[in-house]
Amino acid sequence: MIPHARTSTALDDVPRTSDFVNGDVSFWYRRTGQPAGRAPLPGPRSYDVCLVGGGYTGLWTAYYLKRARRELRIAVLEREFAGFGASGRNGGWLSGELSGSRERYSKTHGRAPVVALQRAMWESIDEVIRVTEAEGIDADIVKGGLLHVATNPAQRRRLHTELAEAREWQVGEADLRLLDPGERTRRLRVAGALDASYTPHCARIQPAKLVQGLARAVEALGVDIFEATTVTEIRPRTDPGASAVAVTDRGEVSAEYVIRAVEGFTSGIAGQHRQWLPMNSSMVATEPLPPHVWDQIGWGGRELLGDGAHAYIYAQRTADDRIAIGGRGVPYRYGSHWDNRGTTHDRTVVALWRMITRLFPEAADARLAHAWCGVLGVPRDWCSTVHVDHTSGLGWAGGYVGHGVTTTNLAGRTLRDLVLRQDTELTRLPWVGRQVRQWEPEPLRWLGVQLIYALYRAADRRENDQTLHTSRYARVAGLISGR
C-alpha cells in the first residue's frame, strides 16, 4: 500500500481524488503494486560483469549479455529496487527520437553514421516489443505513433523548420509528416492546435510493467540482482591481471567489467558529481475519464503527445483511460542532489493541471490521482554516450536527456557487443565512446540551470503572445545550456 501524502493549501484550486498521492513511487506502481524487495549483496563477490544500477540500462545489458554467453557470471547492483528510478517514473514514451544532436554527432563521424543511429533507434522500438512478446511481458504497449502539436505561431514555425531539417537527414514522409487539419482532428482534438506532425516511430508503454517484467526475465536467465545495495565508488583495474571493483556498503564486487548504468543518479558515485546533471521531470495522472469525454477528445489510436513549447510537455492516454502528463518542475537541486521520494512541488502540480485543462477543456471536471517526479541524466553537450574501456575494465551508458526508454535498449545491445569485443554496426555508431567536458562547479552549475529555465519560461510567455519567431530568450538559454 502506498501511503497518502499530505497536500498543501497551494493545491486548493486543483481537483483531486480522495486518495490523491504526491510522491513516493510513481503512479505506475500504484497500478502494479510495489515489488517485493530482493535480497541485498551478501558480502564480497566476484563476477565476470557487474552492472551498477537496476534500471533499463543495467537490465537490458544483463539480458543481452546473458543470452549471448550463458556462461557469464553477471550481477546487477541496485540501491533501492529494480526500476525505482527513471525506468519506473517516466512518461511511457518508447520513442525513436535521438538522445542528442545530429549536428554534434556528425561533426565527429560524418552524416552517414548519424542516419544509421536514427535507423537504429527506430529499430530498437520494435526490438523492445519483440522481447516483451517473447518473454511474456505485458507492458500495455500500443504502437500508435507520436504527435507533436504547435499551439502558437512561433511553435508552428519551429515545427515546419524541424520537418525541413529532417528531410535533409533522410527522414522521409513515411517516417515523419505534417498532418492535414482533418487527420489531426480525427486523431486527437487539442485545443488551440495550429499544426501537428506525426511519426509512427513511437509506442505507449506502462514503464513499471516493462521494467519489472524485464527484471524477472533477467533473473530467469541466471543473473543475480541485489537490491538495497548502495554503490559508493567504482575503481578501475590497476594492472592487466586485476579486476575492476564496485565498492558498496555491503562489500566489494570485483569483475572483469564494471558498467555504470545509473543515469540521473551518477552524481552519487564518488568523483562523478559533475559528470551528468541530474535534471528533474514531473508528472501527474488524472482519474479515469468517462467515455463521453473521450468521445470529444478522440485519442483512439493511443498516440503519444508532445508540444512545441520550450518547457515542453509529454502525455499519453493510459490503458485505463487516464491522461498522464509531464513536464519540467523544479529543474535542479544544488550540488547535484535529488529528492529520493519523488515529491512534486505544489506549483508544478498546479501548472500541469492547468496544461491538461488548456489542451483538453473537456477534461476540466476530472480530478488528479497522483503526482510524482524523477531525475534524468544530462551531459554537458546534451548528447548520450555508451562506452567500454578494456584497459580499465570500466564502462557506462547514459545521458539520455529524457529519451531513455528506447535508447537504453540500444545501449544494452551495444554494451553487449563492446564487452564481448565484437566489431558490429552497433559499435560503430557515433555515440560510442563519446566523452565531453564536465559541468561547471557550484554555484555556477545551480545558477546556470536556474537562469536557463527562467529564460525558457520567459520565452514561452513571449511566444504565447503570438510572436511569429522563436523568442530571443530561448536562443540565449540554448547558448548557455549547450543544447
MARDOTOR-341016 format. One record per residue (C-alpha): chain; x, y, z. Coordinates in steps of 0.05 Angstrom, whole numbers. Layout:
REM residues N
   pafi        u        v        w
      A        X        Y        Z
...
END
This chain:
REM residues 483
   pafi        u        v        w
      A        0        0        0
      A       27       68      -20
      A       19      119       37
      A      -22      182       24
      A       20      244       24
      A       -4      308       58
      A      -27      360        9
      A      -19      435       17
      A      -66      494       10
      A      -28      515      -53
      A      -66      459      -87
      A     -136      482      -67
      A     -153      502     -138
      A     -135      433     -165
      A     -189      379     -160
      A     -160      315     -131
      A     -185      246     -115
      A     -196      228      -42
      A     -134      185      -44
      A      -90      234      -82
      A      -16      217      -73
      A       43      264      -83
      A      109      229      -86
      A      135      161      -63
      A      139      115     -122
      A      105      134     -187
      A       32      124     -207
      A       55       65     -250
      A       70       26     -186
      A        3       45     -157
      A      -26        3     -214
      A       21      -56     -207
      A       38      -54     -133
      A      108      -40     -107
      A      151     -102     -118
      A      175     -145      -61
      A      247     -129      -46
      A      303     -175      -68
      A      360     -193      -21
      A      419     -146      -15
      A      490     -166      -33
      A      511     -217       20
      A      583     -195       21
      A      644     -191      -25
      A      634     -227      -91
      A      669     -238     -157
      A      634     -236     -226
      A      651     -230     -299
      A      607     -168     -308
      A      578     -123     -255
      A      522      -74     -274
      A      514      -15     -226
      A      441        5     -230
      A      378      -36     -235
      A      341        6     -286
      A      330       -5     -360
      A      404        3     -380
      A      431      -47     -330
      A      375      -97     -341
      A      378      -94     -418
      A      454     -102     -416
      A      449     -162     -369
      A      394     -192     -413
      A      432     -188     -478
      A      499     -209     -448
      A      469     -270     -415
      A      432     -291     -477
      A      496     -284     -518
      A      541     -320     -468
      A      503     -363     -418
      A      567     -380     -380
      A      579     -307     -360
      A      571     -292     -286
      A      532     -227     -283
      A      508     -185     -224
      A      463     -123     -221
      A      471      -78     -160
      A      413      -32     -142
      A      408       18      -84
      A      332       14      -78
      A      294      -37     -121
      A      300      -53     -195
      A      261        1     -232
      A      258       50     -174
      A      288      108     -213
      A      272      138     -281
      A      256       69     -310
      A      194       66     -266
      A      177      140     -266
      A      179      162     -339
      A      124      184     -386
      A      118      117     -422
      A      146      140     -489
      A      180       84     -528
      A      204      137     -576
      A      251      138     -636
      A      275      209     -622
      A      350      216     -618
      A      382      228     -550
      A      426      283     -576
      A      442      330     -633
      A      450      304     -705
      A      498      361     -719
      A      543      346     -659
      A      547      272     -675
      A      562      288     -749
      A      620      334     -731
      A      659      274     -705
      A      633      218     -750
      A      601      248     -812
      A      529      245     -835
      A      520      172     -855
      A      533      145     -784
      A      482      194     -756
      A      430      169     -805
      A      448       98     -783
      A      439      119     -710
      A      369      144     -725
      A      351       79     -761
      A      378       40     -701
      A      333       79     -655
      A      272       64     -697
      A      291      -10     -699
      A      300      -10     -623
      A      226        5     -614
      A      208      -59     -650
      A      263      -97     -613
      A      233      -77     -545
      A      164     -100     -569
      A      194     -165     -595
      A      227     -181     -528
      A      164     -166     -488
      A      126     -214     -532
      A      180     -268     -528
      A      186     -261     -452
      A      111     -254     -438
      A      117     -183     -410
      A       51     -146     -412
      A       70      -73     -412
      A        6      -43     -443
      A       45      -30     -508
      A        8        4     -565
      A       50       28     -625
      A        6       87     -642
      A       60      136     -661
      A       75      206     -636
      A       40      273     -647
      A       77      339     -637
      A       28      398     -636
      A       42      472     -645
      A       -4      518     -606
      A       23      586     -625
      A       55      616     -688
      A      127      611     -663
      A      118      537     -646
      A       86      527     -715
      A      147      559     -749
      A      194      514     -710
      A      153      453     -728
      A      159      467     -802
      A      234      482     -795
      A      244      415     -759
      A      207      378     -815
      A      251      411     -867
      A      314      394     -829
      A      290      322     -821
      A      286      316     -896
      A      359      336     -901
      A      375      277     -855
      A      339      226     -900
      A      276      225     -857
      A      221      213     -908
      A      146      224     -907
      A      134      153     -882
      A      176      168     -821
      A      154      239     -805
      A      100      282     -837
      A       55      342     -827
      A      -17      324     -813
      A      -72      359     -851
      A     -125      391     -806
      A     -175      335     -818
      A     -129      279     -797
      A     -103      319     -738
      A     -173      328     -712
      A     -193      256     -725
      A     -133      231     -685
      A     -135      279     -626
      A     -171      345     -613
      A     -122      391     -578
      A     -150      460     -562
      A     -112      515     -597
      A      -72      468     -643
      A      -48      504     -706
      A       -9      446     -736
      A       18      378     -717
      A       70      329     -742
      A       64      254     -737
      A      114      197     -735
      A       96      123     -730
      A      161      110     -692
      A      134      112     -621
      A       95       66     -575
      A       59       76     -510
      A       84       33     -452
      A       70       24     -378
      A      140       36     -351
      A      135       -3     -286
      A      106      -64     -321
      A      163      -63     -371
      A      220      -56     -321
      A      191     -107     -272
      A      179     -157     -328
      A      249     -146     -354
      A      279     -157     -284
      A      242     -224     -279
      A      267     -245     -347
      A      338     -227     -328
      A      334     -267     -264
      A      305     -326     -301
      A      368     -326     -345
      A      411     -334     -282
      A      432     -262     -269
      A      439     -242     -196
      A      401     -178     -177
      A      419     -149     -110
      A      375      -94      -82
      A      383      -48      -22
      A      457      -45      -41
      A      489       23      -49
      A      550       31      -94
      A      593       88      -69
      A      654       82     -114
      A      676       48     -178
      A      750       31     -185
      A      787       13     -249
      A      833      -46     -253
      A      904      -28     -234
      A      941      -77     -279
      A      923     -127     -334
      A      913     -184     -285
      A      870     -146     -236
      A      795     -135     -233
      A      753      -72     -234
      A      715      -61     -169
      A      647      -35     -148
      A      652      -12      -75
      A      586      -20      -38
      A      560      -12       33
      A      556      -88       36
      A      624     -108        8
      A      664     -102      -55
      A      645     -134     -121
      A      704     -148     -167
      A      693     -162     -241
      A      728     -161     -308
      A      679     -105     -327
      A      641      -57     -282
      A      588      -18     -321
      A      559       46     -292
      A      485       49     -310
      A      454       97     -260
      A      436      155     -308
      A      410      214     -266
      A      439      184     -202
      A      510      185     -229
      A      529      242     -182
      A      522      193     -123
      A      584      156     -146
      A      650      183     -118
      A      684      230     -167
      A      623      234     -214
      A      583      292     -186
      A      598      337     -246
      A      593      283     -300
      A      518      286     -316
      A      469      337     -289
      A      410      305     -252
      A      352      341     -284
      A      283      336     -252
      A      219      319     -290
      A      149      316     -260
      A       84      282     -278
      A       11      278     -258
      A      -43      228     -275
      A     -118      240     -274
      A     -172      193     -252
      A     -202      151     -309
      A     -242      195     -355
      A     -313      173     -376
      A     -328      151     -447
      A     -366      215     -466
      A     -303      256     -451
      A     -261      211     -496
      A     -314      217     -550
      A     -299      292     -550
      A     -223      287     -544
      A     -211      228     -590
      A     -143      196     -578
      A     -169      128     -600
      A     -102      110     -632
      A      -66      119     -564
      A      -14      163     -597
      A       38      197     -552
      A       32      273     -548
      A       84      328     -544
      A       83      402     -557
      A      129      455     -584
      A      140      496     -521
      A      209      505     -492
      A      185      478     -425
      A      154      422     -464
      A      101      372     -443
      A       94      298     -457
      A       30      259     -449
      A       -5      193     -460
      A      -74      162     -455
      A      -64      104     -407
      A      -91       34     -414
      A     -145       50     -362
      A     -165      116     -396
      A     -129      169     -355
      A      -88      227     -380
      A      -16      223     -355
      A       23      286     -370
      A       92      310     -351
      A      139      369     -357
      A      195      404     -321
      A      185      420     -248
      A      239      446     -201
      A      294      432     -253
      A      356      421     -210
      A      376      416     -137
      A      440      449     -112
      A      502      405     -112
      A      471      353     -160
      A      426      326     -105
      A      358      296     -117
      A      293      281      -80
      A      292      206      -67
      A      218      203      -52
      A      195      236     -116
      A      152      292      -86
      A      128      343     -138
      A      127      416     -119
      A       57      444     -110
      A       65      497     -163
      A       86      443     -213
      A       23      403     -198
      A      -18      465     -210
      A       19      481     -275
      A        9      411     -302
      A      -65      412     -283
      A      -73      478     -320
      A      -38      448     -380
      A      -88      390     -381
      A     -148      437     -379
      A     -117      484     -431
      A     -104      428     -481
      A     -166      388     -464
      A     -221      433     -436
      A     -267      372     -439
      A     -227      342     -381
      A     -237      402     -335
      A     -282      363     -288
      A     -232      307     -279
      A     -192      300     -215
      A     -118      285     -205
      A     -100      219     -174
      A      -24      221     -168
      A       36      268     -176
      A      108      246     -178
      A      177      263     -205
      A      243      232     -223
      A      312      251     -249
      A      345      241     -316
      A      418      249     -335
      A      442      308     -379
      A      513      312     -407
      A      544      380     -419
      A      532      375     -494
      A      463      341     -487
      A      486      280     -527
      A      481      210     -498
      A      540      163     -496
      A      559       90     -489
      A      630       65     -476
      A      672        6     -452
      A      746       15     -436
      A      780      -53     -439
      A      843      -27     -404
      A      809       -2     -341
      A      750      -51     -343
      A      701        6     -336
      A      642       23     -379
      A      580       66     -378
      A      518       87     -416
      A      470      144     -404
      A      459      218     -413
      A      393      203     -448
      A      364      273     -437
      A      294      246     -429
      A      294      196     -487
      A      319      136     -448
      A      263       85     -454
      A      284       65     -525
      A      357       88     -521
      A      370       41     -462
      A      354      -19     -505
      A      402        5     -558
      A      453       17     -503
      A      444      -53     -475
      A      457      -86     -542
      A      516      -40     -556
      A      547      -53     -488
      A      540     -128     -501
      A      580     -122     -565
      A      632      -77     -533
      A      642     -122     -473
      A      649     -183     -519
      A      698     -143     -563
      A      655     -151     -625
      A      661     -103     -683
      A      588      -92     -705
      A      544      -40     -736
      A      523      -20     -665
      A      594       -9     -640
      A      608       37     -700
      A      550       85     -684
      A      572      156     -669
      A      551      157     -596
      A      600      101     -578
      A      660      127     -539
      A      635      198     -537
      A      663      238     -480
      A      651      312     -464
      A      674      361     -412
      A      642      361     -343
      A      590      410     -318
      A      615      473     -283
      A      628      471     -207
      A      578      500     -158
      A      550      552     -151
      A      557      564     -226
      A      520      500     -242
      A      460      517     -200
      A      458      590     -222
      A      464      569     -295
      A      406      520     -293
      A      361      569     -257
      A      377      622     -309
      A      365      573     -367
      A      296      554     -343
      A      277      625     -326
      A      294      644     -397
      A      255      586     -426
      A      194      604     -385
      A      200      676     -408
      A      207      652     -480
      A      143      612     -475
      A      105      671     -446
      A      131      716     -501
      A      113      666     -556
      A       43      656     -527
      A       33      730     -542
      A       31      707     -615
      A      100      729     -638
      A      119      695     -703
      A      190      679     -685
      A      227      639     -632
      A      240      684     -573
      A      310      711     -563
      A      304      688     -491
      A      303      616     -517
      A      364      628     -561
      A      403      655     -502
      A      381      595     -459
      A      405      548     -514
      A      473      580     -516
      A      482      576     -441
      A      457      504     -435
      A      498      478     -493
      A      437      447     -527
END
